[in-house]
Amino acid sequence: QVQLVESGGGLVQPGGSLRLSCTASGSVFGIYRMGWYRQAPGKQRDLVANIVNSGSTDYADSVKGRFTISRDNAKNTVWLQMNGLKPEDTAVYYCNAQRAIRPYDSWGQGTQVTVSS
């Protein structure tokens, strides 16, 4: 099993910043991609950003230029720096880790991000 522990969520005003972190432990061997997804009430869970071992990244169009994902492979930790936050960024943010062996997909417990004045 892979355990993912997230931190860094909270309440922030529009235009503000937050930094989320996620650390993987347990069966971390074989993790090749880590990332963040988010789910707003009544909506599906969508990709925010992910990063592979080589450092290549992928972002949702809605966050490009505002969010930055980074990773420390040695520490099995991934961060999501969120700048220029908007009310529509409000959601529960979930950390995700993918492996080429079982378990293929692991999820954190989620951290709430609320953007409101």
C-alpha positions in Angstrom: 0.0 0.0 0.0 1.0 3.6 -0.6 0.0 6.1 2.0 -0.3 9.8 0.9 -0.5 12.5 3.5 -1.5 16.0 2.3 -1.2 19.4 4.0 -1.5 23.0 3.2 -5.2 23.6 2.4 -7.2 26.4 4.0 -9.2 29.6 3.4 -7.7 32.3 1.3 -9.0 35.5 -0.3 -9.2 35.8 -4.1 -5.8 36.6 -5.6 -4.0 34.9 -2.7 -1.7 32.0 -2.6 -1.5 28.6 -1.0 1.0 25.8 -1.1 -0.1 22.2 -0.9 2.3 19.3 -0.1 1.9 15.6 -0.3 4.4 12.9 1.0 4.2 9.3 0.0 5.2 6.4 2.3 4.9 2.7 2.4 5.2 0.9 -1.0 6.8 3.9 -2.8 8.9 1.7 -5.1 7.8 2.1 -8.7 6.0 5.5 -8.3 6.5 7.2 -11.6 3.8 10.0 -11.5 2.4 12.1 -8.7 -0.1 14.8 -9.0 -3.1 16.7 -7.8 -6.8 16.4 -8.6 -9.7 18.4 -7.3 -13.4 17.9 -6.7 -15.9 20.7 -6.2 -19.3 19.9 -4.7 -21.5 18.2 -7.3 -18.7 17.9 -9.8 -16.4 15.1 -10.9 -12.8 14.8 -9.8 -10.5 16.5 -12.3 -6.8 16.7 -12.9 -5.1 19.9 -11.7 -1.5 19.0 -12.4 0.9 16.1 -12.4 4.6 15.4 -12.7 6.6 12.4 -13.7 10.0 11.3 -12.5 11.8 13.0 -15.3 10.2 16.3 -14.3 7.8 16.6 -17.2 4.6 18.3 -16.1 1.0 18.5 -17.2 -1.6 21.1 -16.2 -5.3 21.7 -16.6 -5.9 24.7 -18.8 -7.7 26.5 -16.1 -4.6 26.7 -13.8 -1.8 27.2 -16.4 0.3 30.2 -15.5 -1.1 30.3 -11.9 -0.2 26.9 -10.4 3.2 25.2 -10.3 3.8 21.6 -9.5 7.2 20.4 -8.2 8.6 17.2 -6.8 11.4 15.8 -4.8 11.8 12.2 -5.9 14.2 11.3 -3.1 11.6 12.4 -0.5 8.6 11.1 -2.4 7.1 14.5 -1.9 5.1 16.7 -4.4 4.1 20.3 -3.9 1.5 22.5 -5.6 2.1 26.2 -5.5 -1.1 28.0 -6.2 -1.0 31.7 -7.0 -3.7 34.0 -8.2 -6.4 31.9 -6.6 -10.0 32.4 -7.8 -13.3 31.4 -6.2 -13.7 28.7 -8.8 -10.5 27.0 -7.5 -12.5 26.1 -4.4 -12.6 22.3 -4.0 -11.2 19.4 -2.1 -7.7 18.7 -3.5 -6.5 15.1 -3.6 -2.9 13.9 -4.0 -2.5 11.0 -6.4 0.4 8.6 -7.0 0.7 6.2 -9.9 2.8 3.0 -10.1 3.5 0.5 -12.9 2.8 -2.3 -10.4 -0.1 -2.9 -8.0 -1.5 -0.8 -6.4 -1.5 1.2 -9.6 -3.4 4.2 -8.2 -3.3 5.7 -4.7 -5.1 8.7 -3.2 -4.7 10.9 -0.3 -7.5 11.8 2.1 -8.0 15.3 0.5 -7.5 18.8 1.7 -10.0 21.6 1.5 -9.1 24.8 -0.4 -11.6 27.6 -0.1 -11.2 30.9 -2.0 -13.6 33.5 -0.7 -13.6 37.1 0.4 
